[in-house]
């Protein structure tokens, strides 16, 4: 993936400036945060050794990175699909918007 591409730059701008505001208002996202807090409190109550906590933290962080990267790729794929649908000329056997909709 070319990190200098316009698509990549646009995705970064939208994700950093707009999505953060949306997540503050989105009820399902906030409910998930509350669930995470509940499990975090339960984990801390176990008083595990620091080494075990560090290992769990790294595991969760890497798993979150996978989910985040997957979401980024899905966003870029959706954006690319929209671009192709709207801008590419119609090809035989390929769906295209009717004339006049652009």
C-alpha positions in Angstrom: 0.0 0.0 0.0 1.5 3.3 -1.0 1.3 5.5 2.1 1.9 8.6 0.0 -1.2 8.0 -2.2 -4.0 10.5 -2.1 -6.4 7.7 -0.9 -4.1 6.9 2.0 -3.7 10.5 3.0 -7.5 11.1 2.8 -8.2 8.0 4.9 -5.8 9.3 7.5 -7.3 12.7 7.6 -10.9 11.4 7.8 -10.0 8.8 10.5 -8.1 11.2 12.7 -10.4 14.2 12.4 -13.9 12.8 12.0 -14.1 9.3 13.3 -12.9 10.3 16.8 -15.8 12.7 17.1 -18.3 10.1 15.9 -17.1 7.5 18.4 -17.7 9.9 21.2 -21.4 10.0 20.2 -22.0 6.5 19.0 -23.9 4.4 21.6 -22.7 1.0 20.6 -19.0 2.1 20.6 -19.5 3.6 24.1 -21.2 0.4 25.3 -18.2 -1.6 24.1 -15.9 0.8 26.0 -17.8 0.1 29.1 -17.5 -3.7 28.6 -13.7 -3.2 28.2 -13.5 -1.3 31.4 -15.4 -4.0 33.2 -12.9 -6.7 32.1 -10.0 -4.4 32.8 -11.2 -4.0 36.3 -11.6 -7.8 36.7 -8.1 -8.4 35.3 -6.6 -5.9 37.7 -8.4 -7.6 40.6 -6.5 -10.8 39.9 -3.2 -9.1 41.0 -1.2 -11.0 38.4 2.5 -10.6 38.3 3.8 -7.7 36.3 5.3 -10.0 33.6 1.9 -11.6 33.0 0.2 -8.2 32.8 2.8 -7.0 30.4 2.3 -10.1 28.2 -1.5 -9.6 28.3 -1.1 -5.9 27.4 1.1 -6.7 24.4 -1.3 -9.5 23.3 -4.3 -7.2 23.4 -2.4 -4.3 21.8 -1.3 -6.4 18.9 -4.8 -7.9 18.5 -6.2 -4.3 18.4 -3.7 -3.4 15.8 -4.9 -6.2 13.6 -8.5 -5.0 13.9 -7.5 -1.4 13.3 -5.5 -2.3 10.2 -8.4 -4.5 8.9 -10.8 -1.6 9.3 -8.4 0.7 7.5 -8.1 -1.8 4.6 -11.9 -2.2 4.5 -12.3 1.6 4.4 -9.9 2.0 1.5 -11.5 -0.9 -0.4 -14.9 0.7 0.0 -13.6 4.1 -1.1 -11.8 2.5 -4.1 -15.0 0.7 -5.0 -17.0 3.9 -5.0 -14.3 5.6 -7.1 -14.4 2.8 -9.6 -18.2 2.8 -9.7 -18.4 6.6 -10.2 -15.4 7.4 -12.4 -14.4 4.4 -14.5 -16.0 4.1 -17.9 -18.4 1.2 -18.3 -16.9 -2.1 -19.4 -18.8 -4.9 -21.0 -20.3 -7.1 -18.3 -19.6 -4.6 -15.6 -22.3 -2.6 -13.8 -22.2 1.1 -14.3 -24.3 4.1 -13.3 -26.8 5.3 -15.8 -25.9 8.5 -17.7 -26.8 11.7 -16.0 -26.3 10.5 -12.5 -22.9 12.0 -12.1 
